[in-house]
Amino acid sequence: MTAIEQTEAARPRGTRLPRRARRNQLLGAAQEVFVAQGYHAAAMDDIAERAGVSKPVLYQHFPGKLDLYLALLDQHCENLLQAVRAALASTTDNKLRVGATMDAYFGYVEDDGGAFRLVFESDLTNEPAVRERVDKVTLECAEAICEVIAEDTGLSKSESMLLASGLGGLSQVVARYWLHSDGGVPREKAVQLLTSLAWRGIAGFPLHGAEGH
């Protein structure tokens, strides 16, 4: 059960939940409010109301609005990183790897909860703690891709990291564009097109130790 589903299940006031379940419920409510209103417009009152709890209960778990936002950001940055790592590990066929990685970003932005907005479209990027987390997950995703590129091509770490950053950036920017567009291109087709574009470039680097491509 997702955090938002737990929010729906536990909405009535007065329901006593185990601490972990209550925390997840509050995170689900906060996600709904932050995604809908943005950080600056959201209020702890709104989040408590959405969760169906009193403000003192909310403050028992999170001392302030920023603490709540950062907890959500940590959760969803980790979700993205795990999705990218799973995609890279899903096959040893490099073209399929590229497609799986692209699809991981598309799946992440398409999630009904809109969590990607907290990571890639936050109105709080001038806050150092937020910027640090966003930069960290961007770097870690690139490092995961870099490891595969370096192993398969024999390129240096610096060269592989440059390519990996390009692939990661391409994936998330195009996935977000696709989500905000008029929906004229189905997800499967969009991923296929983007994979073809990326593969034409990355396939130009021969497999390490192979005589030909």
C-alpha positions in Angstrom: 0.0 0.0 0.0 1.4 3.4 -1.0 1.6 6.4 1.3 -1.3 8.0 -0.5 -3.4 4.9 -0.3 -2.7 4.8 3.5 -3.9 8.4 3.7 -7.2 7.4 2.1 -7.6 4.4 4.3 -6.9 6.3 7.5 -8.5 9.6 6.7 -11.2 9.7 9.6 -10.1 11.6 12.7 -9.5 9.8 15.9 -8.1 6.6 14.3 -5.1 5.3 16.2 -2.4 3.9 14.0 1.0 2.4 14.8 3.7 5.0 14.6 5.2 3.9 11.2 1.7 3.6 9.7 0.9 7.1 10.9 4.1 8.5 9.5 3.4 7.0 6.1 -0.2 8.4 6.3 1.1 11.8 7.0 3.7 11.6 4.2 0.9 10.6 1.8 -1.2 13.6 2.8 1.8 15.9 2.6 2.6 14.7 -0.9 -0.9 15.4 -2.1 -0.8 18.9 -0.7 2.8 19.8 -1.8 2.1 18.4 -5.3 -1.1 20.4 -5.6 0.0 23.6 -4.0 3.8 23.7 -4.0 5.9 24.1 -0.9 5.4 27.8 -0.3 1.6 27.8 -0.6 1.1 24.7 1.4 0.5 25.0 5.2 0.8 22.5 8.0 -2.9 23.1 8.7 -3.7 21.9 5.1 -1.6 18.8 5.6 -3.2 17.9 9.0 -6.6 18.5 7.6 -5.8 16.3 4.6 -4.6 13.5 6.9 -7.5 13.9 9.2 -5.3 14.5 12.3 -4.7 17.4 14.6 -1.7 19.7 14.1 -0.1 18.4 17.4 -0.2 14.9 16.0 1.5 16.1 12.8 4.2 18.0 14.8 4.9 14.8 16.9 6.2 13.2 13.7 7.7 16.2 11.8 8.9 19.3 13.7 8.2 21.6 10.7 7.1 21.9 7.1 10.7 21.6 5.7 11.4 18.4 7.7 8.2 16.9 6.2 9.2 18.0 2.7 12.7 16.6 3.0 11.4 13.3 4.3 9.3 13.0 1.2 12.2 14.1 -1.0 14.4 11.4 0.5 11.8 8.8 -0.2 11.1 9.7 -3.8 14.8 10.2 -4.7 15.5 6.7 -3.4 12.5 5.4 -5.5 14.0 6.9 -8.7 17.5 5.6 -8.0 16.1 2.1 -7.3 14.1 2.2 -10.5 17.1 3.1 -12.6 19.3 0.5 -11.0 16.6 -2.2 -11.5 16.3 -1.2 -15.2 20.1 -1.5 -15.7 20.1 -4.9 -14.0 17.1 -6.2 -15.9 19.1 -7.4 -19.0 22.6 -7.8 -20.4 21.4 -6.6 -23.8 22.6 -3.0 -24.0 19.9 -1.8 -26.4 17.3 -3.2 -24.1 19.1 -1.7 -21.1 18.8 1.8 -22.7 15.1 1.2 -23.3 14.5 0.0 -19.8 16.3 3.0 -18.3 14.3 5.4 -20.4 11.1 3.6 -19.4 12.1 3.9 -15.7 12.1 7.7 -16.0 8.8 7.7 -17.9 7.3 5.4 -15.2 8.6 7.7 -12.5 7.0 10.8 -13.9 3.8 9.1 -14.8 3.1 7.9 -11.3 -0.3 9.1 -10.2 1.0 10.7 -7.0 3.1 13.3 -9.0 6.1 12.7 -6.7 8.5 13.6 -9.6 7.4 17.2 -9.2 9.0 17.3 -5.7 12.3 16.2 -7.3 12.4 17.9 -10.7 9.9 20.7 -10.5 10.2 21.9 -6.9 9.6 25.5 -6.0 12.2 25.1 -3.2 15.3 24.6 -5.2 17.0 27.6 -3.6 16.9 25.7 -0.3 20.4 24.1 0.1 19.0 20.9 1.7 16.6 20.4 -1.3 19.3 21.2 -3.9 21.7 18.8 -2.2 19.2 15.9 -2.4 18.3 16.6 -6.0 21.9 16.9 -7.1 22.7 13.7 -5.1 20.1 11.5 -6.8 21.0 13.0 -10.2 24.6 12.1 -9.6 23.8 8.6 -8.3 21.6 7.7 -11.2 24.4 8.9 -13.6 27.0 6.9 -11.7 24.8 3.7 -12.0 24.6 4.3 -15.8 28.3 5.2 -15.9 29.3 1.9 -14.4 27.6 0.0 -17.2 29.1 2.2 -19.9 32.6 2.0 -18.6 32.5 -1.8 -18.2 31.1 -2.3 -21.7 33.0 0.2 -23.7 36.4 0.5 -21.9 36.0 4.3 -21.8 37.5 6.2 -18.9 35.3 7.0 -15.9 35.3 10.7 -16.8 34.2 9.9 -20.4 31.6 7.4 -19.2 30.2 9.8 -16.7 29.8 12.4 -19.3 27.8 10.0 -21.5 25.8 8.8 -18.5 24.9 12.3 -17.4 23.7 13.0 -21.0 21.5 9.8 -21.0 20.0 10.5 -17.6 19.3 14.2 -18.4 17.8 13.3 -21.8 15.5 10.7 -20.1 14.1 12.9 -17.4 13.7 16.0 -19.5 11.9 14.2 -22.3 9.8 12.2 -19.9 8.6 15.4 -18.3 7.9 17.0 -21.6 5.9 13.9 -22.7 3.8 14.0 -19.5 3.0 17.7 -20.0 2.3 17.4 -23.7 -1.1 16.8 -25.2 -0.8 13.0 -25.0 -0.4 12.5 -28.7 2.3 9.9 -28.3 1.6 6.8 -26.2 4.2 6.0 -23.6 5.4 2.9 -25.3 6.0 4.7 -28.6 7.6 7.7 -26.8 10.1 5.3 -25.0 10.8 3.5 -28.3 11.6 6.8 -30.1 13.8 8.1 -27.3 15.6 4.7 -27.1 16.3 4.8 -30.9 17.7 8.3 -30.6 19.9 7.4 -27.6 21.0 4.0 -29.0 22.2 5.5 -32.3 24.7 7.5 -30.2 25.8 5.0 -27.6 26.0 2.1 -30.0 28.8 4.0 -31.8 31.1 3.0 -28.9 32.2 -0.7 -29.5 31.9 -3.2 -26.8 35.1 -3.4 -24.8 37.3 -6.3 -26.0 35.2 -6.9 -29.1 36.7 -6.7 -32.6 33.6 -5.2 -34.1 30.4 -3.7 -32.9 
